[in-house]
Amino acid sequence: MRSSAAVGVGAGLAANLVSMPWAVELFEQHAFLPLPLALLLSVFLWLAQSLPLAIAGMLRGAIRERSALPAALATVVATLVAGGLTPMFFPWRLGTSETGLAPMAAWASISGVSALDLMLVAPAALAVEALRARSWRGAFGATLALAVALGGGTLLGREIARERDGRELVRVGVAHTVLSIAERQDPLRWERDHLALLASTVSLEADGAELVLWPETAYPFAWPRERTRDAVGLESLIARGVRGPLAFGSLTWGAEGRFNSVVGIEQDGHLAGIADKRVLMPFSERVPLAAWIRPYVPSMPEGLVPAGTPASLRLGGRTIGVLNCYEDLDAEHTRWLVVREAPDLLANHTNDAWFGAQAAQLHLFLARLRAVESGRDLVRAVNGGVSAHVAATGEVLLRRGPDEAGGFVADVRRGGGPTPFVRFGDVVLASALGVLLALLAPRRSRRAAA
């Protein structure tokens, strides 16, 4: 088991070194840490990200020691359980590597990322064992598993596309911005940036947008939570020529504290609602174990207040499922939102200027699976990253990159019925966990049983 765990750590560390080199710069520039400490924390982060593969290696070894399960099946069970249950700061799993391959991505509608893990790992594990044993029968099994993954996914994807094409269209405008963190925090720029967003919104509405989305915290002024309609003067929206409805990211303030929110304004200027972020980013929006740390560090900031439940906005007669920033990486949060609110579409409001271009591309890559899992189009309004319209099939229909200015108007299809994943959850993971527990359960001897 130790050798298997070591292989898992090595593979996971190598993968995260390639995908997350920006962590060093993130700790340096935004946590204000010296390079040695930033590098040390990055190494810890990369090691933590490798835990699913390390744990998978250990579980596989335990299964092989405690049961007669074939090696390929032991690999599949161990990988599914470790990938599904190991907490990760950035949830890169083996199956997410298949997001860009339409026949594989379609399986996410059945059982989330675990279904992709299964369709990727099963053919690979069978192929490895066939090569080791030099078995033609094993090679046939691996080929059959791959054919099921690709062929079944192709048919499933076609059915998803056919059903989506029959839904009602909604024209959604996205105000895409490319401001750096320093620019967004400069109070001398707030009026200019606000006017630029307003002008972009007016242009999008002229192009036919029935609803416009702004990125996370794009509204540069504080929004009091007791406010029930549009602001006045410089901070106003509808009064500046915007028709509405409009959903914009903003920090909102109230008696309970500060919230990272998305605010909805109707055409008449009345507040449609406030959707607060529930999944807060550690260290940047909240401090882990703050209640124990604050007595010793009184100057530590309070952080933001998390919402109690996932939220939606009812705007212009449509229900918008709000995913604020990192929330579009959380499959269970999105599933809970769809079960509770049955939104017409998913809207992600994000500021990716913190992370750099590579992380922004990864963010979109992973977020695409939320559209497939939920069976709903996803529209992303992003600052400093990739704004996009993702169809329920996982296909990116429109996009603007980190260096591309200007928004777009997307022809979004309204949501249909719940997918199997929304109805039943991650049945693949639950089944794998059941198999693992059965295999590793203590066995009573025949004498003890008698």
C-alpha positions as CSV (number, residue, x, y, z in Angstrom):
1,M,0.0,0.0,0.0
2,R,2.9,2.4,0.7
3,S,4.2,2.0,-2.8
4,S,0.8,2.6,-4.3
5,A,0.3,5.7,-2.1
6,A,3.8,7.0,-3.2
7,V,2.9,6.5,-6.8
8,G,-0.3,8.4,-6.2
9,V,1.4,11.3,-4.5
10,G,4.0,11.5,-7.3
11,A,1.4,11.5,-10.0
12,G,-0.8,14.0,-8.3
13,L,2.1,16.3,-7.4
14,A,3.2,16.3,-11.1
15,A,-0.3,17.0,-12.4
16,N,-0.8,19.9,-10.0
17,L,2.6,21.4,-10.7
18,V,1.6,21.6,-14.4
19,S,-2.0,22.8,-13.8
20,M,-1.4,25.2,-10.8
21,P,2.0,26.9,-11.1
22,W,0.1,30.2,-10.6
23,A,-0.4,29.4,-6.9
24,V,3.0,30.9,-6.1
25,E,2.2,34.2,-7.7
26,L,-1.2,34.2,-6.0
27,F,0.3,33.9,-2.5
28,E,2.9,36.5,-3.3
29,Q,0.7,39.2,-4.8
30,H,-2.5,38.8,-3.0
31,A,-1.5,37.3,0.4
32,F,1.6,39.5,0.5
33,L,3.9,36.6,1.4
34,P,7.6,36.5,0.6
35,L,8.7,34.1,-2.1
36,P,10.0,31.3,0.1
37,L,6.8,31.2,2.2
38,A,4.7,31.5,-0.9
39,L,6.6,28.6,-2.5
40,L,6.2,26.5,0.7
41,L,2.5,27.1,0.9
42,S,2.2,26.2,-2.8
43,V,4.0,22.9,-2.3
44,F,1.5,22.1,0.6
45,L,-1.4,23.0,-1.7
46,W,0.0,20.8,-4.5
47,L,0.5,17.9,-2.1
48,A,-3.0,18.3,-0.7
49,Q,-4.3,18.3,-4.3
50,S,-2.6,14.9,-4.8
51,L,-4.4,13.2,-1.9
52,P,-7.1,11.6,-4.1
53,L,-4.6,9.7,-6.1
54,A,-2.6,8.8,-3.0
55,I,-5.7,7.5,-1.2
56,A,-6.8,5.7,-4.3
57,G,-3.5,3.8,-4.3
58,M,-3.8,2.9,-0.6
59,L,-7.4,1.7,-1.1
60,R,-6.5,-0.4,-4.1
61,G,-3.7,-2.1,-2.1
62,A,-6.2,-2.7,0.8
63,I,-8.8,-4.2,-1.6
64,R,-6.2,-6.5,-3.2
65,E,-5.0,-7.7,0.3
66,R,-8.5,-8.3,1.7
67,S,-10.4,-9.7,-1.3
68,A,-10.1,-11.6,-4.6
69,L,-11.4,-8.7,-6.6
70,P,-9.6,-8.5,-10.0
71,A,-6.9,-5.8,-10.1
72,A,-8.7,-3.7,-12.7
73,L,-12.0,-3.6,-10.7
74,A,-10.0,-2.8,-7.5
75,T,-8.5,0.2,-9.3
76,V,-11.9,1.4,-10.5
77,V,-13.5,1.1,-7.0
78,A,-10.6,2.8,-5.2
79,T,-10.4,5.6,-7.7
80,L,-14.1,6.4,-7.6
81,V,-14.2,6.5,-3.8
82,A,-11.1,8.5,-3.3
83,G,-11.9,11.0,-6.0
84,G,-15.5,11.5,-4.8
85,L,-14.9,11.7,-1.1
86,T,-11.5,13.4,-0.7
87,P,-11.9,17.1,0.0
88,M,-10.0,19.4,-2.4
89,F,-9.5,23.1,-2.6
90,F,-9.7,23.0,-6.4
91,P,-11.7,19.9,-7.4
92,W,-9.6,18.5,-10.3
93,R,-10.6,14.9,-10.7
94,L,-9.5,12.3,-13.3
95,G,-12.9,12.5,-15.0
96,T,-12.8,16.3,-15.4
97,S,-10.0,15.8,-18.0
98,E,-12.8,14.6,-20.3
99,T,-14.9,17.7,-20.1
100,G,-13.8,18.8,-23.6
101,L,-14.8,15.5,-25.1
102,A,-18.5,15.6,-25.8
103,P,-19.3,11.9,-25.8
104,M,-17.6,11.6,-22.4
105,A,-19.0,14.8,-20.9
106,A,-22.5,13.7,-21.5
107,W,-22.2,11.0,-18.9
108,A,-22.1,13.7,-16.2
109,S,-25.9,14.1,-16.6
110,I,-26.2,10.5,-15.3
111,S,-24.1,10.7,-12.2
112,G,-21.8,13.8,-12.2
113,V,-18.1,13.6,-12.4
114,S,-18.0,10.1,-10.9
115,A,-19.6,8.8,-14.1
116,L,-16.8,10.4,-16.1
117,D,-14.3,8.9,-13.7
118,L,-15.8,5.5,-14.3
119,M,-15.9,5.8,-18.1
120,L,-12.2,6.9,-18.1
121,V,-10.7,4.6,-15.5
122,A,-12.5,1.4,-16.4
123,P,-11.1,1.1,-20.0
124,A,-7.7,2.3,-18.9
125,A,-7.5,-0.2,-15.9
126,L,-8.6,-3.1,-18.1
127,A,-6.1,-2.2,-20.7
128,V,-3.2,-2.0,-18.2
129,E,-4.1,-5.5,-16.8
130,A,-4.4,-6.9,-20.3
131,L,-0.9,-5.7,-21.2
132,R,0.5,-7.1,-18.0
133,A,-1.1,-10.5,-18.5
134,R,-0.7,-10.3,-22.3
135,S,-4.3,-11.4,-22.5
136,W,-6.4,-11.0,-25.7
137,R,-9.5,-11.5,-23.7
138,G,-8.5,-8.6,-21.4
139,A,-7.7,-6.5,-24.5
140,F,-11.2,-7.2,-25.8
141,G,-12.7,-6.2,-22.5
142,A,-10.9,-2.9,-22.5
143,T,-11.9,-2.2,-26.0
144,L,-15.5,-3.0,-25.2
145,A,-15.5,-0.7,-22.2
146,L,-14.1,2.1,-24.3
147,A,-16.7,1.5,-26.9
148,V,-19.5,1.7,-24.3
149,A,-18.0,4.9,-22.9
150,L,-17.8,6.7,-26.3
151,G,-20.7,5.1,-28.0
152,G,-23.1,5.4,-25.1
153,G,-22.0,9.0,-24.4
154,T,-22.5,9.9,-28.1
155,L,-26.1,8.7,-28.0
156,L,-26.7,10.3,-24.7
157,G,-25.3,13.6,-25.9
158,R,-27.5,13.6,-29.0
159,E,-30.6,13.1,-26.9
160,I,-29.6,16.0,-24.6
161,A,-29.1,18.2,-27.6
162,R,-32.4,17.2,-29.2
163,E,-34.3,17.9,-26.0
164,R,-32.5,21.2,-25.5
165,D,-33.3,22.4,-29.0
166,G,-37.0,22.2,-28.2
167,R,-36.9,24.7,-25.3
168,E,-37.8,28.4,-25.3
169,L,-35.1,30.9,-26.1
170,V,-34.0,33.7,-23.8
171,R,-31.5,36.3,-25.0
172,V,-29.0,37.0,-22.2
173,G,-26.4,39.7,-22.4
174,V,-23.0,39.4,-20.7
175,A,-20.9,42.4,-19.7
176,H,-17.4,41.1,-19.9
177,T,-14.6,43.1,-18.2
178,V,-10.8,42.8,-18.1
179,L,-9.9,44.9,-15.0
180,S,-6.9,43.9,-12.8
181,I,-7.3,43.7,-9.1
182,A,-5.4,47.0,-8.6
183,E,-7.7,48.7,-11.1
184,R,-10.9,47.4,-9.4
185,Q,-9.6,48.6,-6.0
186,D,-8.7,52.1,-7.1
187,P,-11.5,54.5,-6.0
188,L,-10.4,57.0,-8.6
189,R,-11.5,54.6,-11.3
190,W,-14.9,53.6,-9.8
191,E,-17.0,56.2,-11.6
192,R,-15.3,55.6,-14.9
193,D,-15.6,51.8,-14.7
194,H,-19.3,52.1,-13.6
195,L,-20.1,54.3,-16.6
196,A,-18.3,51.8,-18.9
197,L,-20.4,49.0,-17.6
198,L,-23.6,51.0,-18.0
199,A,-22.6,51.8,-21.6
200,S,-21.9,48.2,-22.3
201,T,-25.3,47.2,-20.8
202,V,-27.1,49.7,-23.0
203,S,-25.3,48.4,-26.0
204,L,-26.2,44.8,-25.2
205,E,-29.9,45.7,-24.7
206,A,-29.8,47.4,-28.0
207,D,-28.6,44.1,-29.5
208,G,-31.6,42.3,-28.1
209,A,-30.6,41.2,-24.6
210,E,-33.7,40.5,-22.5
211,L,-31.5,40.2,-19.3
212,V,-28.0,41.4,-18.7
213,L,-25.4,39.9,-16.3
214,W,-22.4,41.7,-14.7
215,P,-19.4,39.9,-13.1
216,E,-18.8,39.3,-9.4
217,T,-18.6,42.5,-7.3
218,A,-18.7,44.6,-10.6
219,Y,-20.9,47.2,-8.9
220,P,-18.2,49.4,-7.3
221,F,-20.3,50.9,-4.6
222,A,-21.6,49.4,-1.3
223,W,-25.2,48.2,-1.6
224,P,-27.2,48.5,1.6
225,R,-29.3,45.4,2.2
226,E,-32.3,47.5,3.3
227,R,-32.4,49.3,-0.1
228,T,-35.5,48.2,-2.0
229,R,-35.0,50.0,-5.4
230,D,-32.3,51.5,-7.6
231,A,-29.8,53.9,-6.2
232,V,-29.8,57.6,-7.1
233,G,-27.2,59.8,-8.6
234,L,-23.8,58.4,-9.5
235,E,-24.6,55.0,-8.1
236,S,-27.8,54.5,-10.1
237,L,-28.4,51.9,-12.8
238,I,-31.8,52.1,-14.4
239,A,-31.8,55.9,-14.2
240,R,-28.6,55.9,-16.4
241,G,-30.3,54.5,-19.5
242,V,-30.2,50.8,-18.6
243,R,-33.6,49.2,-19.4
244,G,-33.2,46.1,-17.2
245,P,-33.7,43.6,-15.9
246,L,-30.1,43.4,-14.6
247,A,-28.2,41.0,-12.3
248,F,-25.0,42.4,-11.0
249,G,-22.3,41.3,-8.5
250,S,-22.0,43.5,-5.4
251,L,-20.8,43.6,-1.8
252,T,-24.0,44.1,0.3
253,W,-24.0,45.5,3.8
254,G,-26.4,44.9,6.6
255,A,-26.7,44.5,10.4
256,E,-25.5,40.9,10.0
257,G,-22.3,42.0,8.3
258,R,-20.9,41.9,4.7
259,F,-22.1,39.5,2.0
260,N,-20.8,38.7,-1.5
261,S,-24.0,39.0,-3.4
262,V,-25.7,39.1,-6.8
263,V,-28.4,41.8,-6.8
264,G,-31.4,41.8,-9.2
265,I,-33.0,45.0,-10.5
266,E,-36.2,44.9,-12.5
267,Q,-37.1,47.3,-15.4
268,D,-39.0,49.7,-13.1
269,G,-36.0,50.0,-10.8
270,H,-37.4,47.8,-8.0
271,L,-35.2,45.3,-6.2
272,A,-36.0,41.8,-7.4
273,G,-33.9,40.1,-4.8
274,I,-30.4,39.5,-3.4
275,A,-28.7,36.1,-3.9
276,D,-25.8,35.7,-1.4
277,K,-22.8,33.6,-1.9
278,R,-22.8,30.4,0.2
279,V,-19.5,28.7,-0.6
280,L,-16.9,31.3,0.6
281,M,-13.2,31.1,-0.4
282,P,-10.9,30.2,2.5
283,F,-8.5,33.0,3.6
284,S,-9.8,35.5,1.0
285,E,-13.5,35.7,2.1
286,R,-13.4,33.8,5.4
287,V,-10.6,32.7,7.8
288,P,-10.8,29.0,8.8
289,L,-11.1,28.6,12.6
290,A,-11.6,32.3,13.0
291,A,-13.4,32.0,16.3
292,W,-10.3,30.4,17.9
293,I,-7.8,32.7,16.2
294,R,-9.4,36.1,16.7
295,P,-8.9,36.3,20.5
296,Y,-5.1,36.1,19.8
297,V,-5.2,38.3,16.7
298,P,-7.8,41.0,17.3
299,S,-6.9,42.9,14.1
300,M,-8.0,39.9,11.9
301,P,-10.8,41.0,9.6
302,E,-14.3,39.7,10.2
303,G,-14.6,38.2,6.7
304,L,-17.9,37.7,4.8
305,V,-21.1,36.2,6.0
306,P,-22.2,33.0,4.1
307,A,-25.7,32.4,2.9
308,G,-27.6,29.6,4.5
309,T,-29.0,28.1,1.3
310,P,-28.3,28.3,-2.4
311,A,-30.1,31.2,-4.0
312,S,-31.9,32.3,-7.1
313,L,-33.3,35.5,-8.5
314,R,-36.7,36.0,-10.2
315,L,-36.0,38.5,-12.9
316,G,-38.2,39.4,-15.9
317,G,-40.4,36.4,-15.3
318,R,-37.4,34.0,-15.3
319,T,-35.7,32.2,-12.5
320,I,-31.9,32.6,-12.5
321,G,-29.9,30.1,-10.6
322,V,-27.0,32.1,-9.2
323,L,-23.5,30.6,-8.8
324,N,-21.2,33.2,-7.4
325,C,-17.5,32.7,-8.3
326,Y,-16.2,29.4,-6.9
327,E,-19.7,28.0,-6.5
328,D,-19.7,26.8,-10.1
329,L,-17.0,24.3,-9.2
330,D,-19.2,22.7,-6.5
331,A,-21.4,20.0,-8.1
332,E,-23.5,19.3,-5.0
333,H,-24.1,22.9,-4.4
334,T,-25.3,23.3,-8.0
335,R,-27.5,20.2,-7.7
336,W,-29.0,21.5,-4.5
337,L,-29.8,24.8,-6.1
338,V,-31.5,23.1,-9.1
339,V,-33.5,20.8,-6.8
340,R,-34.7,23.7,-4.7
341,E,-35.3,26.4,-7.3
342,A,-35.7,24.6,-10.7
343,P,-34.1,27.6,-12.4
344,D,-34.5,28.4,-16.1
345,L,-30.7,28.9,-16.5
346,L,-27.6,29.0,-14.4
347,A,-25.7,32.3,-14.1
348,N,-22.1,32.4,-12.8
349,H,-20.8,35.8,-11.7
350,T,-17.0,35.6,-11.2
351,N,-13.8,37.7,-10.8
352,D,-10.9,35.6,-12.0
353,A,-8.4,38.5,-12.1
354,W,-6.9,37.0,-8.9
355,F,-5.6,33.9,-10.6
356,G,-4.2,34.6,-14.0
357,A,-5.1,33.4,-17.5
358,Q,-4.2,29.7,-16.9
359,A,-6.4,29.3,-13.9
360,A,-9.2,31.2,-15.6
361,Q,-9.2,28.6,-18.5
362,L,-9.3,25.8,-15.9
363,H,-12.2,27.5,-14.1
364,L,-14.3,27.5,-17.3
365,F,-13.2,23.9,-18.1
366,L,-14.6,22.6,-14.8
367,A,-17.6,24.9,-14.7
368,R,-18.9,23.4,-18.0
369,L,-19.8,20.2,-16.2
370,R,-22.4,22.0,-14.1
371,A,-24.4,22.6,-17.3
372,V,-24.3,19.0,-18.2
373,E,-25.1,17.7,-14.7
374,S,-28.1,20.1,-14.3
375,G,-29.4,19.9,-17.9
376,R,-29.4,23.7,-18.0
377,D,-27.5,26.3,-20.0
378,L,-24.8,28.1,-18.0
379,V,-23.9,31.8,-18.7
380,R,-20.7,33.1,-17.1
381,A,-20.1,36.8,-16.6
382,V,-16.4,37.1,-15.7
383,N,-13.9,39.8,-15.0
384,G,-10.3,39.0,-15.9
385,G,-11.2,35.5,-17.0
386,V,-13.4,33.7,-19.5
387,S,-17.0,34.8,-19.9
388,A,-19.0,32.2,-21.8
389,H,-22.3,30.6,-22.8
390,V,-22.2,26.9,-22.2
391,A,-25.0,24.7,-23.5
392,A,-26.6,21.9,-21.5
393,T,-24.5,19.6,-23.6
394,G,-21.3,21.1,-22.2
395,E,-20.4,22.8,-25.6
396,V,-19.1,26.3,-25.3
397,L,-21.2,28.3,-27.8
398,L,-19.7,31.8,-27.1
399,R,-16.7,33.0,-25.1
400,R,-14.6,36.1,-24.3
401,G,-11.1,35.4,-23.0
402,P,-9.0,37.3,-20.4
403,D,-7.5,39.6,-23.0
404,E,-10.7,40.2,-25.0
405,A,-12.8,43.3,-24.4
406,G,-16.6,43.5,-25.1
407,G,-19.6,41.5,-24.1
408,F,-22.0,39.3,-26.0
409,V,-25.6,38.3,-26.3
410,A,-26.3,34.6,-25.9
411,D,-29.3,32.7,-27.2
412,V,-30.0,30.6,-24.0
413,R,-32.4,27.7,-23.9
414,R,-34.6,27.7,-20.8
415,G,-34.2,24.7,-18.4
416,G,-36.1,21.5,-18.9
417,G,-36.8,18.5,-16.6
418,P,-34.3,17.2,-14.0
419,T,-31.4,15.0,-15.2
420,P,-30.8,11.6,-13.5
421,F,-28.0,13.3,-11.5
422,V,-30.3,16.0,-10.2
423,R,-33.0,13.4,-9.3
424,F,-30.8,10.8,-7.7
425,G,-27.4,12.3,-7.0
426,D,-24.1,10.5,-7.4
427,V,-25.2,6.9,-7.7
428,V,-21.9,5.8,-9.1
429,L,-20.0,7.0,-6.1
430,A,-22.6,5.6,-3.7
431,S,-22.3,2.2,-5.4
432,A,-18.5,2.2,-5.4
433,L,-18.6,3.1,-1.7
434,G,-21.0,0.2,-1.0
435,V,-18.7,-2.2,-2.8
436,L,-15.6,-0.9,-0.9
437,L,-17.3,-1.3,2.5
438,A,-18.5,-4.8,1.6
439,L,-15.0,-5.8,0.5
440,L,-13.2,-4.3,3.5
441,A,-15.8,-5.3,6.2
442,P,-14.4,-7.6,8.9
443,R,-15.0,-11.2,8.2
444,R,-16.0,-13.7,10.9
445,S,-14.5,-17.1,10.8
446,R,-16.7,-20.1,10.3
447,R,-15.9,-21.3,13.9
448,A,-17.0,-17.9,15.4
449,A,-20.1,-17.9,13.3
450,A,-21.0,-21.4,14.6
